[in-house]
Amino acid sequence: MLVIALTGGIGSGKSTVENLFRSYGIPIIDTDVIARELLSDNSAIKKETINYFGQEITQENGEIDRSKLRTLIFDDEQKRNALQTILHPVIHQQTLRQLEQLENSDAPYCVIVIPLLAESNHKYPHHRVLLIDSPESLQIKRASTRDRSTPDQIKKIIASQASRKQRQTIADDVIENDGDLTLLRQKVNRLHEKYCSLSASEQEVNS
Ligand code: ATP
């Protein structure tokens, strides 16, 4: 099956594009969702994270306060690396497992959402990289409105991530998310058609 790795910086529009692909019935594996589940399950990963960061990152109900955790890691590179060391090997493993489960799917292609693809040391199998790219000013505006974070907090996160240029060098396809949602929908639709036709020609070669 054709595998598309979808990436982009904070607030670039990854989840919005992911939902548009999902609306076409395309299976999605989202590494952010896997991370969220790992931190909320009663998993070894959750325990390891609390051991490292201390009880200060938990809420009264014992759940990890993800917004506190996010503030902590974007203020401190060492802590950011520590969380990545705890989470990333398991996220990688689970992604591969979910991909295996899609092997017999009838879908023409699938999308793996990997926000930190350009930064990751782990190899994620894929045929094409799709970058969702937005001007930094829009990333700041959209992410701060959505998260009720300050623009300075978002700027800090942008500075900690790969640059737009670094991401552009690994991209096969780019969606410039610099217009309204109608325009974004049209761009995703065009790519959906392209991926369906790539998948069909791949199947022809293999048959
Ligand atoms: P994060 O990295 O923080 O998870 P993301 O890349 O998944 O962010 P989204 O959540 O898809 O980004 O988008 C951020 C916000 O911007 C959302 O509230 C979304 O509805 C809005 N948004 C995305 N694209 C557009 C657009 N073209 N026009 C208007 N609003 C948009």
Boltz pocket constraint, residues with backbone or C-beta under 6 A from the ligand:
constraints:
  - pocket:
      binder: B
      contacts: [[A, 8], [A, 9], [A, 10], [A, 11], [A, 12], [A, 13], [A, 14], [A, 15], [A, 16], [A, 17], [A, 115], [A, 142], [A, 143], [A, 146], [A, 177], [A, 178], [A, 179], [A, 180], [A, 181], [A, 184]]
      max_distance: 6.0
